[in-house]
Amino acid sequence: MNIAVCDDDALDRSRIAELANFYGKEAMVNFKIDTFENGEDLLSAFKKSAYVIVFLDIFLGKSSGVEIGYKIRELSQDCIIIFTTVSPDYMAEGFDIGAAHYLIKPINYEGVQKALNRCKWLFERDEKYFKIMINRRNRYIRLNDVLYFESLDDVVLIHTVHKILKANTTLGNIEKSIGGEPFLKCHKSYIVNMNYIKNILKTDFELENGEKIPIRKNGRKGVIEKFDEYIFKYLRTKKFE
């Protein structure tokens, strides 16, 4: 699970990362923790690899942690933001952003544990991530970021909006983990996220980024019908929201 810690105080930054890492070991969850001294560096990194959880200091020198929080929300509605501060004065604005928790400095393990326990509940409730072993480490992948899964030899390539990941598993195991819609197994070697399909071609689905995903020859009609049913259901849901 990717976590970012953003604080202009080196000691606080190190302390939060250390306590979060300890929590991960206790909970048997592998955290990959990146630390940032300022919000600009955090946002730059976030655009390349979205973080599941961000510990964000309210006072970041020249910039405001609240402003950075709003910019993170523009990049991701699902990121879990935990604000850290010496004062609770900005709590109301922080919760407007959808902050999951507030930590008042000085930071201790009890506070970090409480915050991450709350995040764990949010994480499990939303079920928008799936866990997979990559390079002998458990990784949590945001399902909404996955374009498609591709079986290639003895590995599965996970094509996301950010990058391509390689996992030593089978497409069958992936199919069990992701739990159906919006994913569709359209070919023996491909599972596609239907939210990214732009066009139906003669032999392929065309994605929004221009990539083409093959549709199996035998059973093509059934694949197209499942896609049509999903789109109809989606449009009907939107109509009554």
N, C-alpha and C positions, 0 to 999 in steps of 0.2 A: 504494500500500500504506500503510495507516494505522499509524503508529508513535507510541507514547507514551513520554516520558521523565519519570520521577518521581524527583526528588532535591531535598532541602531546601537544598542548597548551590547557589547561583546559578551559580557558575563551573563546577562539575561538570555541572550541568544543560545549560548552554550548550555546553560542550565536547563532551558526548556527542551532542547534537543536531547540532552542526556536523560531527563526524566521521561520523555516520550519514548525513547529507545528502551528504557528499563520497563516501562509499561508493556511495550510490544513483546518483550521477552517473557514477562509474566503471563500475558494473555496468549502466548504462542502465535503471535501474528508478526510477520516480517514487515518492518517499516523501512522504507528508504527515505531518509530525512536529509533534505537540503536546507541550508541556512543562507539568509540574505541580510545584508546590512541596510538596504534601502528598498523602497517599493518599486522603483524603476527596474532594478535587476530582477525582482520577483516577477513582475509583469512580463518581462522579456522571456524569462524561463517558462512561465506559465503558458505562453503562446505555443511553445514547442512541445511541452509535456504537461498536461493538466494535472494539478494536484488534487487529491481526494480531500485532504484536510490542510488548512492553513492557519497557523498561529500568527496573528497579526497585531503588532504593537500599535496603539492609537497614536502615539507621538513618535514620528519618524523623522526627527530633525526638521528639515525644511518642508517635508511633505506630511500630509495627514493620512493616518491609517484608515480613517473612514472613507476618504476619497479613493484610496487604493482598493478598499473593499468594494466600492461601487464599480470600479473598473474590472475587478475580478468577476463581479456579477454579470457584467456585459459579456465576459468570455465564457462563463459557466454558471448556470442556475443551480447546479448540483453540488458545487464545491462547498464543503463544510468549513465555515469561518469561525475561529475562536479568537476573540479580541483579548489582548493583554494590555493592562494599563495600571498606572499608580492611582487613578481616580475613577470613580464610577459615574462621573458627570455626563459622559457621552453614551451611556448605556442605551438610552431610548433610540438614538440615531443608529446605533449599532444593530439593534434588533430590527429596525426598519430594513436594513440590508438583508436580514435573515440570519444573523449570527446565531450559532448554536449555543454559545456559552461565553461568559466573561471570566477572565482570571485577573484578580487584583494582585499586584506585586506587593511584597516579594513572593515569587513563585515557589510553591512547595509541591511535593509529590501528591499529597491528598487532593490539591486543586487540579493538577494535571490528570490524575486518575478519574476524578469526577467528570471532567470535561470530555475525556476520551471515552468513558463509559456512555456518556450521552451521545457521542458521535457514533459509537458502535451500534446503539439502538437505532439511530437514524439510518445508518448504513444498512443494517439488516432489514429494517422496515421497508425501505425503498426498493431493495432488491434490484438495483440498477447496475450492479457490478457482478462479475463472476471471478472466482479464484482459479488460478492455473499455475502450474509449475513451469518456470522459465529459468534456465541456467541454474537449476537446483535451488531456486528460491520461489516461494509463493508470491505471485503477483495478483493484484486486483485490477481488472480491466473494466472500464466503464462501457457498458453495452451500447449506449447511444453513440459512442465514438467508433464502433466497429462497422466498417463498410461490408466486409465479407471474410469468410474463412475459406482457406484453400488447402486441400490435402495435396502434399507433394512428397513422394517417396515415403520416408518414415516419419515425417514431421507435418505439422499443420502451421501454415503461415496465417497470422492474424493481421489483416490489413485494416488499420485504423486511419482516422483523419490526420493523425500526427505522424505515424511511422508504421513499419512492418515488424511484427514480433514473430519469433520462431519458437514453437513448443513441441516437445517430444511426446505427442499424444495422437489420438485418432479423431477423425471427424465424428465418429459415433459418440465418443466421450464428450466432445464439445457440444454435440446436439443435446445430450442429456443435461449438461450444465447450464445452458442458456435458456431452456424452458419455452421453446416455441416462439410465437409472434413477439416482435416483428421479423423474426428470422425464418427463412424458408430454404429447405434443402432442394435446390433446383437442378442439381447434377450430382453424380456420385462423388465428385471431388470439390463441390462448392456448397456453402451455405451463405446466402445473401441477406443483408438487412434491407427489408422492403422499403424502409423509409428513405433510402438513397436511390431507389430505382427511378429513372427519368423516363425511359421509353422501353417498349417491348419490340424487339427486332425479330427477324425471321428465326434466328437460331440463338439469340442472346438477349439478356437484359442489359440495357445501357444505363450506367450509373450517372449521377450528377457531375462527376469529375471526368466523364468521358470513357471510363473503363468499361469493358464488355465482359459479362459473366455468362458462360454457356448455359443453355437450358437443355436438359436431357431430351434425346429424340423420342425414346419410349416413355410415354407418360407426359409429354409436353402439355397436352390439353389440361391434365390435372394440375400441373404446376401453374399454368396461367389462371385457371379457375381459383386456386387458392390465393393468388395475388389479387385478383379482382375482388374476391370476398373480403380480403383484408382492407383494400382501398375503400370499398363500399362501407364497411364497418367504421373505418376511420372518419370518412366524410359525414356519416350519420351521427357519430359521436360529436363531431365538431359543431354540427348544426344545432344540437340541443344543449350545448354548453352554455 
